[in-house]
């Protein structure tokens, strides 16, 4: 199953007691902030969820699959997402207890303070 933006708006509406319009504006603003941050080349770190990072790929040699001709593939930027340990555990084990969340957040704070 895929979570769409419309479904996300409905969930925010239900869980936060916002009107449908407020929920839509909230979701739109969050996505706009994330987009603008990434466009500036900045990282996004969401504790307990993961990191979004823009990486540079260098130009490289490649081959045209139709003709077999060698060609250069231009360099480009790619968006990568690295899930937090907490999110990886939740995906692999199902539910995560509040104690695991608290411990993971404490661990993340300790790592960031190094």
N, C-alpha and C positions, 0 to 999 in steps of 0.2 A: 504494500500500500504506500502511496505517496502523499505527503502532507503538502497541500497547496497553500498559496498565500491567503486565499479566501477562507480555507479551513483554519489557518492560523489566526486570522482576524476573529472568527467565531469563537475559538478557544479563549483568546484574550478577552473577548466580550463576556463570556461565561465566568471565567476565573477571576477577573478583576472588577466585575460589575460596572464596566464601561458601556456606554451606548455603542451601537454598531459603528457610528461615524467616528467616535473617539478611538475605538479599537483600530479602525482602519488607519486613522491618522497616526496613531502610536506605532503601528507596524511599519507604515511607510517611512516615518522619521527614523526608526531604528535602522532600516535597510539603507536609507539615504546616508546616514552617519557612517555606517560600515563601508559603503561604496566610496564616499569621499575620502575616508581614511586610507583605503587601499589605493585609490587613484594617486594619492600623495606619496605612495611607496612605503607607508608606515605599516608596522605589524599590528595585528589585533590579538590581544590575549584575553580570553574570557575564562576566568578561573573556574575549574571544575568542568569545563566544556572542551576547550582546545584553543589552538593558535592558527590564525590565518596569516600567511606570509607570501609576499611577492618574491619570486626567484627569477634571476636572469638566466636564460639558456643561451649558450654561445652558438655562433654559426657552426654548422658541421656539414660534412659530406653526406650525401644521401643518394638514393637511386630512384628514378622514376619507375614505378611498378609496371606501367604499361609498355614503356619503350626499353627499359633496362638502362637508359642513359644516366650517367653520373651527373649529379647536380649539387649545388650548394643550397642548404636549407638555412634561411636567414635566422639570426638570433631573435629572441623574443622574450617577453615576460610571461611567466605562468603563475597562477594562483595555486598555492598549496594549503592544505588543511592538515594539521596534526592534532588528533584528538588527545585529550588529557587521559591520564591513567584511569581516572574515575569514569569517564565516558566509555573507555574501552572495556572496563570491567562490567559496566552496566549493560553494554551491548552483548557481551559474551556470557554473562551470568543472569541476565534478567534484572530484577529489582536490586537496588542498592539501598542499604540502610542509612538513616540519618547519621549514625556514628561513622560510617565509611565516608560519607560526604564531608563531615567535619574534619576527620583525619586527613583526607585528601587535600582539603583547603589549607590546613595547617602545614602540610608538607609542601604545598605550592608556595606558601608565604615564606617558608624557610629557604627554599631554593632561590626565590627571587631576592632574598636578603643577603645571599652569599656574595 
